[in-house]
Amino acid sequence: MKIARKPMKADVPSVAMGDIAFNLLIFFVILARAQDDTHVRWEPAKAIGVQPNSTSRVSVVIDTDGKIHLNGRPIGEVQLAGAIKEMLGSQPEGKRTVLLKVHREARAERFEPVIEAISQAGGEMVHVLNQETKE
Amino acid sequence: MRPRRGLSKLLVEPAAVATGDIAFNLIVFFLVCASTQPSTGRRQDLPSSEKTKQEQQNKSIEVSLTNSETMLTLNGDPTKTTDFPARIARLFSQKPRPEDRVVVVKSTQDTPYQHWIHITSQIQDAGGSITIQREEQRTEVVGQ
């Protein structure tokens, strides 16, 4: 008489799935942070006729304290043009977009040199703004 | 005496699989909440400095901004910001060539960005292009 072997169940422990997903997520979040500027505090100005932004590899922020950040990292006014030029490299026209995010109360003494630096570096400047609504 | 049923048997542990899912959903929630930055804007092209110098030799339009958000100076005339779109449109109507429609924007150091972008947007919408002249540069010109 043949004794039927009891089938063995070999499941992958499903507890680990959550942990793996969690760790992967943290990994990608940290990786994304390297070029991210979401931690920089600024309030956008409002303007008429704003359009959806194209994606860009370069973003410059002037925060609430008037400090300049290039892709989330603080940078001096003097180094800005060179750093942007290096980042844009030999990108063709149309792919040289630089997003400019200026705090609405920033003064001309802070934002004018930045605009000039982007222009000098050959960047195609896009001011990040909110749509102005007429009340 | 009847023995009481052990309490430890009644405690039911939550499924450990769920904790991972909860953590995942929490992270996604906070990431979505954190990314509230606007994704709209305005493109602005500044002419190159050489081109600007050339155009400045011609009679270009000059707009001076200060920290007053109700007044500005257009070619030396004090103008209300509410009247500005009509006045700039009238000036542009006398200049059919786009290269003549370059507006030199001069701002005092305390001009707020909100005011600056508001006015320069109106210039662009009227068909003009802008070039900025900074205060330090103006000082150099005066010294010559």
Chai-1 contact restraints between the chains, C-beta under 6 A:
chainA,res_idxA,chainB,res_idxB,connection_type,confidence,min_distance_angstrom,max_distance_angstrom,comment,restraint_id
A,S14,B,V17,contact,1.0,0.0,6.0,A-B,restraint_1
A,V15,B,A16,contact,1.0,0.0,6.0,A-B,restraint_2
A,V15,B,V17,contact,1.0,0.0,6.0,A-B,restraint_3
A,G18,B,G20,contact,1.0,0.0,6.0,A-B,restraint_4
A,G18,B,D21,contact,1.0,0.0,6.0,A-B,restraint_5
A,D19,B,G20,contact,1.0,0.0,6.0,A-B,restraint_6
A,A21,B,F24,contact,1.0,0.0,6.0,A-B,restraint_7
A,F22,B,G20,contact,1.0,0.0,6.0,A-B,restraint_8
A,F22,B,A23,contact,1.0,0.0,6.0,A-B,restraint_9
A,L25,B,I27,contact,1.0,0.0,6.0,A-B,restraint_10
A,T38,B,A34,contact,1.0,0.0,6.0,A-B,restraint_11
A,P44,B,P38,contact,1.0,0.0,6.0,A-B,restraint_12
A,A45,B,Y113,contact,1.0,0.0,6.0,A-B,restraint_13
A,A45,B,Q114,contact,1.0,0.0,6.0,A-B,restraint_14
A,A45,B,I117,contact,1.0,0.0,6.0,A-B,restraint_15
A,A47,B,R42,contact,1.0,0.0,6.0,A-B,restraint_16
A,A47,B,I117,contact,1.0,0.0,6.0,A-B,restraint_17
A,A47,B,S121,contact,1.0,0.0,6.0,A-B,restraint_18
A,I48,B,S121,contact,1.0,0.0,6.0,A-B,restraint_19
A,V50,B,T40,contact,1.0,0.0,6.0,A-B,restraint_20
A,V50,B,G41,contact,1.0,0.0,6.0,A-B,restraint_21
A,V50,B,R42,contact,1.0,0.0,6.0,A-B,restraint_22
A,P52,B,T40,contact,1.0,0.0,6.0,A-B,restraint_23
A,N53,B,S39,contact,1.0,0.0,6.0,A-B,restraint_24
A,N53,B,G41,contact,1.0,0.0,6.0,A-B,restraint_25
A,V102,B,Y113,contact,1.0,0.0,6.0,A-B,restraint_26
A,R104,B,Y113,contact,1.0,0.0,6.0,A-B,restraint_27
A,R104,B,Q114,contact,1.0,0.0,6.0,A-B,restraint_28
A,E105,B,P112,contact,1.0,0.0,6.0,A-B,restraint_29
A,A106,B,Y113,contact,1.0,0.0,6.0,A-B,restraint_30
A,R107,B,D110,contact,1.0,0.0,6.0,A-B,restraint_31
A,A108,B,S107,contact,1.0,0.0,6.0,A-B,restraint_32
A,A108,B,Q109,contact,1.0,0.0,6.0,A-B,restraint_33
A,A108,B,T111,contact,1.0,0.0,6.0,A-B,restraint_34
A,E109,B,Q109,contact,1.0,0.0,6.0,A-B,restraint_35
A,F111,B,Y113,contact,1.0,0.0,6.0,A-B,restraint_36
A,E112,B,I132,contact,1.0,0.0,6.0,A-B,restraint_37
A,E112,B,R134,contact,1.0,0.0,6.0,A-B,restraint_38
A,S119,B,L46,contact,1.0,0.0,6.0,A-B,restraint_39
A,M125,B,Q44,contact,1.0,0.0,6.0,A-B,restraint_40
A,V126,B,G41,contact,1.0,0.0,6.0,A-B,restraint_41
A,V126,B,R43,contact,1.0,0.0,6.0,A-B,restraint_42
A,H127,B,G41,contact,1.0,0.0,6.0,A-B,restraint_43
A,H127,B,R42,contact,1.0,0.0,6.0,A-B,restraint_44
A,H127,B,Q44,contact,1.0,0.0,6.0,A-B,restraint_45
A,V128,B,P38,contact,1.0,0.0,6.0,A-B,restraint_46
A,V128,B,G41,contact,1.0,0.0,6.0,A-B,restraint_47
A,L129,B,G41,contact,1.0,0.0,6.0,A-B,restraint_48
A,L129,B,R42,contact,1.0,0.0,6.0,A-B,restraint_49
A,N130,B,P38,contact,1.0,0.0,6.0,A-B,restraint_50
